Amino acid sequence: MTTTDALARSSAIGPYFAVSCGPRSDTARFRPLTDLYQDTAALADYVAAVGQRLGTGPDRVAASTLHIGTAARLWSIALATAALTGRVPDLAPERLRWRTPESGPIDLWLPEASALTGGDVPDGLHETVLVRNLLPLGDALRRQFGLSARILPGNAASALIGAVRVLDAHVPDAPHPPLPVAVALLGRDPLASAGDLTVTPFTYRRRSCCLYYRVDGRGLCGDCVLHRREAGRRG
């Protein structure tokens, strides 16, 4: 399966798994993903846009929501490709383009798709998603918006678990099951201390909160640490 074929199959799973690949006619406002990590104005604009949608303004809630949403996009694409092919896509931020959408998750585009990489899949996903993307994004959000260093690994882990759940539901016969890969990723830093995973039954409880409960009308996420605290108070 070619890279383009694999990314097309990933895109068919759902909006968080979608990435356009190759030439396209509509390229307005697309920028290298590195700009989101290195250009303070670009990051501030995107956090402000998220805050406007949420009704919170450009605060830590919007910054955390942007982080977990971007993590969900990158994990979904990378993990789906690995589940379908047993190989890892190159999501280098200088090659991957992004733009702020009118609604929904961040738009992603790979003008040129490189060959999929073999070898150890968890190692490859750790490098292309965490090291190349989520760690620099987290550093930028921490500097500009004071986002807690405890929240960032929890967001990354929660987004990874979410991608596994969607893949299990929509691609149950994937030739390379995603759960063992996720278990390997959750067992190494920086995700190892982010939460507690049970494989059977498949549950995850993070040790931090993404702050989304502060949005008016929203409750707690399913894996939020605050569920545990509420249970303790009731007991």
N, C-alpha and C positions, 0 to 999 in steps of 0.2 A: 504494500500500500504506500503510495507516495505521500509526502507531507501535505500537499494540497488536498488529496482525498481524505486523509485522516482529519484535517481541520474542518473539512466540509461535513464529515460525519459527526464530529464534535458539535459543530454549529447547529445541526439538526436536532440536538437533544433539547435545547432551550436557550433563552436569551443570555444566560450567564455563561454558556458554553460557546457562544458565537464569536467568531473572528473572521473578518473578510481577508482573503489571501489573493495576492496578485494585483494587476492593474485594475483600477476602478475610475469611473468618470467623476464621481463626487468626492473630491479630496479636500474641500474647504474646511479650514479650522483644524485639520489633523496636525499633530505635532509629535515629535519623538517623546516617548515616555520618560526619557531622562529629564525633559523640561519640567515635568511634574515634581521631580525630586530635587532639581537644582535651581529652578527659577522661582523665587519667592512670590513674585506677582502671579504667576500661573497657578501655583498651589493655593494662594489666597483667594483667587477668583473662583476656583473650583469648590473650595470649602464654603465660600459665600453662596454659591449656587445650590449646594446641598442644604445649607442652612435655610435658604429661602424656601425650598421645597418642604423641609421639615417644620418650618415656622419657629426655629430656634435662633436664627441668626448665625453668623460665622464664629461659633464657639467650639468648645471641646466635643460636644455631642456631634456636631456636624463633621468635625475632623475625624472622630472615631468611626462615624458612619461611612465616610469616604474611604477610610482605611479598610474596614471589613468588607465593603463592597468591592474594592479593587482586589483584595485578597481572594474573594469568592470568584471573581472573573478569571484571575490568573490560575488559581488551583483548578478550577473547572476545566479550562482548556487543556492544561498540562496533564491532569489526571485522566481525562477522557482519552486523550491521545495515547497515553501510556496503557490504559485499559484495552484500547482497541488494537494497538500495535506492539506493545511490549517495549516501546522506545520512547524517547523524550524529545519534545519539540524545543527549538531554540527560541526563547522568549526574551532575548537580550533587549534591554530597554532602549538602546540606541537604534534598534531596528524596528521595534514595535511602535506603532503610532496610536495616539489616543485623541479623543475630543469629547467635550462635554455634551451629552445628549439633551434633547428637549425633555425627555422623561426616560425612566428605566436606567439600567446599568450603563457604565461607561462604554463608549464605542471604541473598539479595537480593530486595528488593521495592520496586516503584515504585507507591505508592498512586494517583498521578495522572501519566500519561505526557503530556509536552508534545510538540508537533509536532517532527518531524525537521527538522534544519537543513541547508540546501543550502550552496553555496559550495565552497571548497577543502576536500576531505575530510581530507587529512593535517593541515591546520591545525586543523580542527574536532576531530579525534581527539586531537591534541596538547593542546588546551585542556581537553577534557572528561575525559580519562583522566589525563594527566601533570600538568598545571598544577593542576587542581581536586582531584585525588585522590592520585596517587602521590607527588608532591613533599611535600605536608603530612604524609602518612603516614610517609614516609621521615624527615622532620625529627623527628617524634615518636619514632620508633624509635631514631634516633640519640641523641636527648636522654636517653631513659629506659634504653636497653639498650646504648649504646655501639656501635651497628652502624656499621661503616665506611662512609664516603661512597663508597668505590670499589665496594662490593657493590651498592648500591641501583640505579644505572643498569644494571648487569649483570643484576640480577634483572628489571628492567622490560623490558630488551631480550630476555632469554631467554623471558619470558612472552609477549611479542609474537610471537616466532618460533614458539613452541608453538601459539599460536592460528592462525597462518597454516597450519601443517602440518595441523592438524585440519580446518580449512576446506577445504584442497586435497583432503583425503581424503574428506570427507563432502558437500561442496558443490562438486564439481569444475567444474560449469557455472554458477557464480555470475556474474550479469550484470556485476558490477564486481569483477574479480579482486583479491584482497587483497594479493598479493605486491608490486605496484608501490607500494601505499600504505605497506606496511611498510618498503620500501626508502627511501621518502621520509622516514619517521619516524626510521629508523636513521641517516639522514644529517644529522640536526640535533641540537643539544644538548637534553637531557643524554645522549642515547643514542649520539651519534656516536663517542665515545671508549670505549664499553663493550665493543666486540668487533669481529670481522672477519667480514663477510658475503661469501659467494660466491653469485651468483645461479644460475650454471650450472656444475656442479651446485649445488643449493640446500643450502648448508652455512653454519653460523654457529659461531664460536668466541669465547666471551667472554674478557675479560681479567681476570676476577675469579672467585672461587668463592663459591657461595651457602651453603657450610658444611654442606650436607646429608650429605656423606660422613662427618661425625662421628657420625651416628646409627648405633648398633650394627646391623651386618648390611647396611648400605647401601654402595653403591659410588659412583663418580663419575657425575654427570649427563653426558649426551651431548655437551654444548657446553662443559664445564668447562675452564678454563685449565690445570688440573692434568694433563690428558691431554698437553698440549704439553710440560710439564716432564718427565713420565715418558718421553716419546719422546726428549727431549733427553738424559736420563740413559742410556737404552739405546744411543743413538748414540755 
